[in-house]
Structure formats: C-alpha cells, structure tokens
Amino acid sequence: MFEYNGQKLFFPKDADAGGTWIVMKENGDAAVLLNGAFICHTAEPPYRLSRGIILLDIFSTEKPSAAFAKINLRDIEPFTLVLLENNCLYEFRWDGTEKFCRQLNINMPYLWSSTTLYDGFVIKKREQWFASFLNDHPIPTQQDILNFHRFTGDGNKQNDLLMTRDGMYTTVSITSILLTKDRGCIQYLDISGSTSSEIKIELLQSSQAIE
C-alpha cells in the first residue's frame, strides 16, 4: 500500500520510474495501463513523465475518468488505460496527439495486448486463445485467469502470454486484481524468482465483481 496525492492506493511499484501498471483503491476502483494506443509507434524520448506516473496522477483523483479528460498529456508516450470506476468500465487511449474514450459493458469479458509488442496477427491469435479459455472456463476464478496468463500459447516464446523475445523483452511478473462485493484481492507473481504475494482488503463500499 502506498499513499499518493493523499490517496491510499494498492499497487506494485516500478522500481525504476516509481509508477505502476495496475492499481486498486479501497472503494473498489481499479485501473490497468498498457503501452501504446492503436498502433505501434516510434518512441521519441525524452518524455516529460513516465506513463506509470501518469496512471497514478489520474487514478489518485476523486474521479479518474474526469481527470483523464483534463490532464495535460503533451510529451507523454502513447498508452491505453482501462479503468473501473464506480462500477463503470472505461477504455482511454492517448495516441501522442489526441485522447480517445469509450465506455464498455462491465458484464462482458475483454482482452488487451500492447500494440508496441504485438502486431495485428498476434493480437488476433491471443483473442482466439482467450475465447477458447472462456469456453472452457465460463465463470473463471482468479487462479484460472492467472494460469491463462502464465501458460497460454502455441510454443512460440516471442508471442506466448509468458513472452521472451530477442533477449530484450521478457515477462517478469503477472498481476491480478479480483473485486467482489465487499473485498479486493491483488495477487502478484514474480516469474523470475518464482515467488508470489497477495494483498486482501475490505472495500469501503460495495463493488461489482470484476477480474
């Protein structure tokens, strides 16, 4: 747990930039950050802030959905932000020039892949894996979802969900948030060290279950 801008937030911290890629509040709100927006972009550093810090700046406000609309993203690298706020699900994208927002059906399953790491063909293949997983697990548990992220693929380590590529990119951890009516649970799995940790909290107000 960390205090950020006066808010109590639960998240794994990026040791380099101090930001995060996934975060939860005591009220049941949660958010996930992915690199890239719609297409793979060419990085043009230096950037003003890391995207993980931008996530915390947005999420630590009382109404993160409104904060995204207001925040200055000039000189920030493109990203996708998935936000659960007050039982509403949103997808926000910043493509380096323009902001995009859409509200999603909270009762539907979704899968996102980073556009900086995977092309359209691989993203489509991952969506097929996800559809097959849901067919076998129509009501998946948190452990089912962790296993999906850890073991799914076709043997191509460059594009499996547990990815290793060219000695430059590798999946180092898997993080999952489970929200039920009155509790939140974050599970963090360190792939390199084969260790795991878990945080459970009582939510301050009721929240619809989401994984």
Residue pairs with C-beta under 8 A, 6 or more apart in sequence:
1 8
1 9
1 10
1 199
2 8
2 9
2 10
2 11
2 13
3 9
4 56
4 60
5 56
5 57
5 60
5 61
6 60
7 25
7 59
7 60
7 61
8 25
8 26
9 23
9 24
9 25
9 56
9 59
9 60
10 23
10 24
10 25
10 26
10 184
10 186
10 199
10 201
11 20
11 22
11 23
11 24
11 56
11 186
12 20
12 21
12 22
12 173
12 175
12 186
12 188
13 19
13 20
14 20
14 21
14 50
14 52
17 50
17 52
17 53
18 50
18 52
18 53
19 50
19 51
19 52
19 53
19 54
19 55
19 56
20 33
20 52
20 55
20 56
21 32
21 33
21 34
21 52
21 55
21 175
22 30
22 31
22 32
22 33
22 175
22 177
22 186
23 30
23 31
23 55
23 56
23 59
24 30
24 177
24 179
24 184
24 186
24 201
25 59
26 184
26 201
26 203
26 204
27 203
27 204
27 205
27 207
28 84
28 87
28 179
28 184
28 203
28 204
28 205
28 206
28 207
28 208
29 59
29 64
29 83
29 84
29 85
29 86
30 83
30 84
30 177
30 179
30 184
30 210
31 55
31 58
31 59
31 64
31 81
31 82
31 83
31 84
32 81
32 82
32 112
33 51
33 52
33 55
33 79
33 80
33 81
33 82
34 79
34 80
34 81
34 82
34 112
34 113
34 114
34 115
35 51
35 77
35 78
35 79
35 80
35 114
35 115
35 116
35 117
36 78
36 79
36 80
36 114
36 115
36 116
36 117
37 78
37 79
37 80
37 93
37 94
37 95
37 96
37 100
37 115
38 93
38 95
38 115
39 115
40 115
40 116
40 119
41 77
41 78
41 95
41 96
41 115
41 116
43 77
45 77
47 75
47 76
47 77
48 74
48 75
48 76
49 57
49 76
51 76
51 77
51 79
54 71
54 73
54 76
54 79
55 81
57 67
57 71
58 64
58 67
58 68
58 71
58 81
59 67
59 83
61 67
63 85
64 83
64 85
65 83
65 85
65 88
65 90
65 92
65 101
68 81
68 83
68 92
68 99
68 101
69 99
69 101
73 94
73 99
76 94
76 96
77 96
78 93
78 94
78 95
78 96
79 93
79 94
80 91
80 92
80 93
80 112
80 115
81 91
81 92
81 93
81 94
82 89
82 90
82 91
82 92
82 110
82 112
83 89
83 90
83 91
83 92
84 90
84 106
84 179
84 210
87 106
87 207
87 208
88 103
88 106
89 103
89 104
89 105
89 106
89 210
90 101
90 102
90 103
90 104
91 101
91 102
91 104
92 99
92 100
92 101
93 99
93 100
93 101
94 100
104 110
106 208
106 210
109 130
109 134
111 126
111 127
111 130
113 122
113 123
113 126
115 123
117 163
117 165
117 169
118 126
118 159
122 159
125 154
125 159
126 159
126 161
129 148
129 152
129 153
129 161
130 148
133 140
133 144
133 148
133 152
134 140
137 144
137 148
140 148
140 211
142 176
142 178
142 185
142 187
142 211
145 176
145 211
146 174
146 176
146 187
146 189
148 161
149 161
149 162
149 174
149 176
150 161
150 162
150 174
150 189
150 191
151 161
151 162
152 160
152 161
153 159
153 160
153 161
153 162
154 160
157 163
157 164
157 165
158 164
158 165
158 166
161 171
162 171
162 174
162 191
163 169
163 170
163 171
164 170
164 171
171 191
172 190
172 191
172 192
173 188
173 189
173 190
173 191
174 188
174 189
174 191
175 186
175 187
175 188
175 189
176 186
176 187
176 211
177 184
177 185
177 186
177 211
178 184
178 185
178 187
178 209
178 211
179 185
179 203
179 207
179 208
179 209
179 210
179 211
180 207
180 209
181 206
181 207
181 208
181 209
182 202
182 203
182 206
182 207
183 200
183 201
183 202
183 203
184 200
184 201
184 203
184 207
185 198
185 199
185 200
185 201
186 198
186 199
187 196
187 197
187 198
188 196
188 197
188 198
189 195
189 196
190 196
